[in-house]
Amino acid sequence: MQFHRLAFPEDLRRHSKLPEAYRPETYADGFDADTFWYDAIWRKGVVHLVCPPLNNLRALVLGGEFRLDGEPAQIARERRYKRHTVLELAAPRAPDRIDVTLAGWTGETLVHEAGLPGLDGKRVHFCINKDNDLEWIAEHARLTKAGHGLDAVALIDNGSARYGIGEIAETLRAAGVEPYVFDAPYRYGPVGLKPYRRTEKYLQTALFNALRLRGLDRAGGILNLDIDEIAIGQGSLFDAARASKLGFVQIAGEWMSPPPGADPPFTHEDHIHRFDPPRPSPPKWCLDPSGPLGGFSWDIHGLERLPFLHRFAAKGFRFLHCRGVNTNWKNKGRLKTPENTAPDREAEAAFTRLTAKT
């Protein structure tokens, strides 16, 4: 599956808003200076253009000439979020194409009509991926299906070099879930210096919301976890979210390790030791999109503009952030097993139980 991305021409570039003192030497290499929009989606009488923040190009874009199937169209609303922007254009009928003219340049893309075939009502795990072992992807799907009743996986592939999106889809199908695999070989975003490490990492949040607008919000439940994060507990997180007052639960996370002395390669099930003292990981979440929060923008660790959601913790659940389920791309020695850990009997019992059900 594809996104309908449009890039600016070479003479139009987005500028970073981060002060230079917080931009490392390689910052510009990862910065997305040329994406105009990541996707164009029609739903409920509106074309949504999911963009990175417009920054210095905002006035030019808002004054641009837009056309839907050749007919003039106007930006009716601009929704600005922390790491993405959504432009909305009224469109009573679903158009095939959108084009825009700014500063003498014209660009165009196709427009998706919202709806992901067969996904409505399913329990879906969604994530972004790059070069994770296919076996890790399969194991995550099998364990989550066994533990939480997973039906499908919506996976955004950020330019993996080890395999194609067809191989990912085959892997997920063999693991017993329906695959929805999206090809996104775009810049992930640079890492700034503290406290601006994530400020201009546009891709993940923007594409999460492109999928939401494409129809992922029609799922029966949405579980947000990375491939190296596996949720354990009694019962299903999807059921817990649906039973919650707001149709939402936040999931506490904890870093886990294989036992000291173990050798890679590792699987999720090797991660049965917790750190001493424990090392928490930023929370993730599970949502019933038909509930009161179904229309809010999705972010990595919660929903945007709703800081109170930490009060809606998923009691009896946590996710294990598996240190060794990693390609070592950050070069931080995550494939070495530390000594300051202790056995986690709950995690060990959970993996035994889940493995027996796969």
DOKOL-478435 format. One line per 10 residues: number of its first residue (from 1); their letters; for each residue z, x, y of C-alpha. Coordinates in steps of 0.1 Angstrom, whole numbers, padded with zeros to 4 digits. Layout:
DOKOL-478435
NUM = a = Z X Y | ...
//
This chain:
DOKOL-478435
1 = mqfhrlafpe = 0000 0000 0000 | -0008 0012 0035 | 0004 0010 0071 | -0022 0003 0098 | -0013 0033 0121 | -0029 0041 0154 | -0027 0075 0170 | -0031 0083 0207 | -0060 0106 0217 | -0054 0143 0223
11 = dlrrhsklpe = -0050 0139 0260 | -0022 0113 0257 | 0010 0126 0242 | 0046 0113 0239 | 0071 0136 0255 | 0106 0143 0241 | 0134 0128 0261 | 0159 0153 0247 | 0170 0181 0271 | 0154 0214 0261
21 = ayrpetyadg = 0189 0229 0254 | 0193 0206 0225 | 0158 0213 0210 | 0157 0242 0184 | 0127 0265 0184 | 0108 0244 0157 | 0117 0210 0173 | 0081 0203 0185 | 0067 0208 0150 | 0085 0178 0137
31 = fdadtfwyda = 0083 0156 0169 | 0060 0126 0167 | 0040 0129 0199 | 0009 0110 0189 | 0018 0078 0170 | 0010 0048 0191 | 0020 0023 0164 | 0029 0027 0128 | 0019 -0008 0118 | 0004 -0040 0132
41 = iwrkgvvhlv = 0017 -0073 0116 | 0010 -0109 0123 | 0037 -0134 0114 | 0047 -0168 0128 | 0022 -0168 0156 | 0030 -0133 0168 | 0014 -0098 0163 | 0041 -0072 0161 | 0032 -0036 0169 | 0060 -0013 0154
51 = cpplnnlral = 0060 0019 0175 | 0081 0049 0182 | 0098 0047 0216 | 0071 0048 0243 | 0090 0073 0265 | 0066 0087 0292 | 0037 0065 0280 | 0056 0032 0285 | 0040 0022 0318 | 0005 0031 0306
61 = vlggefrldg = 0010 0011 0274 | 0024 -0019 0290 | -0005 -0020 0314 | -0031 -0015 0287 | -0058 -0040 0278 | -0052 -0055 0243 | -0076 -0076 0223 | -0073 -0096 0191 | -0106 -0100 0173 | -0122 -0092 0207
71 = epaqiarerr = -0103 -0118 0226 | -0080 -0107 0254 | -0043 -0107 0245 | -0011 -0100 0265 | 0022 -0083 0255 | 0046 -0112 0256 | 0077 -0092 0248 | 0089 -0056 0244 | 0119 -0051 0221 | 0134 -0016 0226
81 = ykrhtvlela = 0158 -0002 0199 | 0174 0032 0194 | 0146 0049 0176 | 0117 0024 0177 | 0100 -0002 0199 | 0083 -0035 0189 | 0056 -0049 0211 | 0048 -0086 0205 | 0016 -0104 0214 | 0011 -0141 0210
91 = aprapdridv = -0015 -0150 0184 | -0018 -0186 0172 | -0041 -0175 0143 | -0039 -0144 0122 | -0064 -0119 0136 | -0082 -0093 0115 | -0082 -0065 0141 | -0064 -0054 0173 | -0078 -0030 0198 | -0064 -0015 0230
101 = tlagwtgetl = -0079 0003 0260 | -0058 0027 0281 | -0069 0054 0305 | -0105 0051 0294 | -0097 0054 0257 | -0100 0026 0231 | -0084 0025 0197 | -0082 -0001 0170 | -0067 -0010 0136 | -0066 -0038 0112
111 = vheaglpgld = -0037 -0063 0113 | -0016 -0072 0083 | -0006 -0108 0077 | 0030 -0109 0067 | 0038 -0115 0030 | 0043 -0091 0001 | 0028 -0108 -0031 | 0055 -0118 -0056 | 0084 -0104 -0036 | 0099 -0136 -0022
121 = gkrvhfcink = 0134 -0142 -0036 | 0137 -0109 -0055 | 0165 -0085 -0054 | 0151 -0054 -0038 | 0162 -0018 -0033 | 0144 0000 -0005 | 0143 0036 0006 | 0122 0065 0019 | 0111 0093 -0005 | 0095 0127 -0004
131 = dndlewiaeh = 0090 0148 -0036 | 0121 0135 -0054 | 0117 0140 -0092 | 0100 0109 -0107 | 0128 0109 -0133 | 0154 0105 -0105 | 0134 0076 -0091 | 0133 0060 -0126 | 0169 0066 -0133 | 0180 0051 -0100
141 = arltkaghgl = 0159 0019 -0107 | 0173 0016 -0143 | 0209 0021 -0133 | 0206 -0003 -0103 | 0189 -0029 -0125 | 0217 -0026 -0151 | 0245 -0027 -0125 | 0232 -0051 -0099 | 0203 -0071 -0113 | 0176 -0053 -0094
151 = davalidngs = 0141 -0069 -0096 | 0120 -0046 -0074 | 0118 -0014 -0054 | 0102 -0010 -0020 | 0096 0027 -0015 | 0081 0044 0015 | 0066 0077 0004 | 0066 0103 0032 | 0037 0125 0021 | 0049 0137 -0013
161 = arygigeiae = 0029 0167 -0026 | 0041 0165 -0062 | 0025 0131 -0071 | 0007 0102 -0056 | 0019 0067 -0048 | 0002 0054 -0080 | 0024 0076 -0101 | 0055 0064 -0083 | 0044 0028 -0090 | 0038 0035 -0127
171 = tlraagvepy = 0073 0052 -0129 | 0091 0022 -0114 | 0072 -0003 -0135 | 0081 0017 -0167 | 0118 0015 -0155 | 0116 -0023 -0156 | 0112 -0032 -0119 | 0083 -0044 -0097 | 0070 -0015 -0075 | 0061 -0019 -0038
181 = vfdapyrygp = 0051 0016 -0028 | 0039 0024 0007 | 0020 0056 0018 | 0034 0071 0050 | 0023 0108 0053 | 0036 0110 0089 | 0060 0132 0108 | 0096 0124 0097 | 0111 0136 0129 | 0129 0167 0142
191 = vglkpyrrte = 0166 0176 0140 | 0182 0182 0174 | 0214 0200 0181 | 0246 0181 0181 | 0252 0154 0193 | 0215 0146 0192 | 0206 0154 0156 | 0190 0121 0148 | 0179 0109 0183 | 0142 0114 0178
201 = kylqtalfna = 0138 0108 0141 | 0116 0078 0146 | 0099 0073 0113 | 0125 0060 0089 | 0140 0033 0111 | 0106 0022 0124 | 0091 0018 0089 | 0122 0000 0076 | 0115 -0026 0103 | 0078 -0026 0097
211 = lrlrgldrag = 0086 -0036 0061 | 0110 -0062 0073 | 0083 -0078 0094 | 0058 -0074 0066 | 0079 -0097 0045 | 0108 -0077 0030 | 0131 -0101 0048 | 0119 -0129 0024 | 0137 -0111 -0005 | 0167 -0127 -0021
221 = gilnldidei = 0187 -0095 -0013 | 0181 -0061 0002 | 0199 -0029 -0009 | 0197 0001 0013 | 0204 0034 -0006 | 0187 0068 -0008 | 0174 0080 -0042 | 0204 0104 -0044 | 0229 0075 -0038 | 0239 0053 -0067
231 = aigqgslfda = 0261 0022 -0063 | 0289 0014 -0088 | 0315 -0014 -0090 | 0323 -0046 -0108 | 0296 -0071 -0105 | 0265 -0071 -0083 | 0262 -0060 -0047 | 0235 -0087 -0042 | 0260 -0113 -0053 | 0287 -0098 -0030
241 = arasklgfvq = 0264 -0099 0000 | 0254 -0135 -0007 | 0290 -0145 -0010 | 0300 -0128 0022 | 0305 -0149 0054 | 0276 -0131 0071 | 0255 -0124 0041 | 0261 -0087 0045 | 0283 -0060 0030 | 0287 -0024 0040
251 = iagewmsppp = 0291 0001 0011 | 0314 0031 0014 | 0300 0063 0001 | 0315 0095 -0014 | 0299 0129 -0022 | 0300 0137 -0059 | 0292 0168 -0079 | 0285 0177 -0115 | 0314 0195 -0133 | 0320 0232 -0122
261 = gadppfthed = 0298 0256 -0142 | 0270 0230 -0149 | 0235 0242 -0145 | 0206 0223 -0129 | 0184 0203 -0131 | 0209 0174 -0127 | 0207 0136 -0130 | 0228 0109 -0113 | 0248 0106 -0145 | 0260 0143 -0142
271 = hihrfdpprp = 0279 0134 -0110 | 0313 0126 -0124 | 0334 0149 -0103 | 0347 0140 -0068 | 0357 0165 -0042 | 0393 0174 -0037 | 0400 0163 -0010 | 0374 0135 -0011 | 0343 0139 0011 | 0331 0106 0025
281 = sppkwcldps = 0294 0099 0031 | 0281 0076 0059 | 0280 0040 0047 | 0250 0020 0035 | 0245 -0017 0032 | 0233 -0048 0012 | 0220 -0079 0030 | 0211 -0115 0021 | 0182 -0119 0045 | 0185 -0157 0044
291 = gplggfswdi = 0220 -0154 0059 | 0231 -0153 0096 | 0221 -0117 0101 | 0186 -0120 0086 | 0168 -0116 0120 | 0185 -0084 0131 | 0168 -0050 0132 | 0176 -0027 0102 | 0190 0007 0107 | 0200 0034 0082
301 = hglerlpflh = 0237 0028 0082 | 0239 -0008 0093 | 0221 -0034 0115 | 0213 -0025 0151 | 0236 -0038 0179 | 0263 -0050 0155 | 0290 -0023 0155 | 0316 -0046 0140 | 0299 -0047 0106 | 0323 -0020 0093
311 = rfaakgfrfl = 0348 -0049 0088 | 0326 -0063 0061 | 0332 -0037 0034 | 0321 -0044 -0001 | 0355 -0045 -0019 | 0354 -0030 -0054 | 0321 -0011 -0047 | 0312 0023 -0035 | 0282 0045 -0038 | 0281 0080 -0052
321 = hcrgvntnwk = 0262 0105 -0031 | 0249 0128 -0058 | 0249 0164 -0045 | 0226 0178 -0072 | 0200 0150 -0071 | 0182 0171 -0045 | 0152 0194 -0042 | 0173 0218 -0021 | 0150 0211 0009 | 0178 0216 0033
331 = nkgrlktpen = 0186 0250 0019 | 0223 0243 0018 | 0230 0253 -0018 | 0234 0217 -0031 | 0223 0228 -0065 | 0254 0250 -0069 | 0285 0233 -0084 | 0316 0238 -0063 | 0350 0245 -0077 | 0371 0222 -0055
341 = tapdreaeaa = 0364 0190 -0075 | 0382 0169 -0100 | 0370 0145 -0127 | 0364 0109 -0115 | 0372 0087 -0145 | 0359 0056 -0127 | 0325 0071 -0121 | 0323 0084 -0157 | 0332 0050 -0171 | 0306 0033 -0148
351 = ftrltakt = 0278 0056 -0159 | 0288 0050 -0196 | 0287 0013 -0190 | 0254 0013 -0171 | 0237 0036 -0195 | 0246 0013 -0224 | 0228 -0016 -0206 | 0196 0003 -0198
//
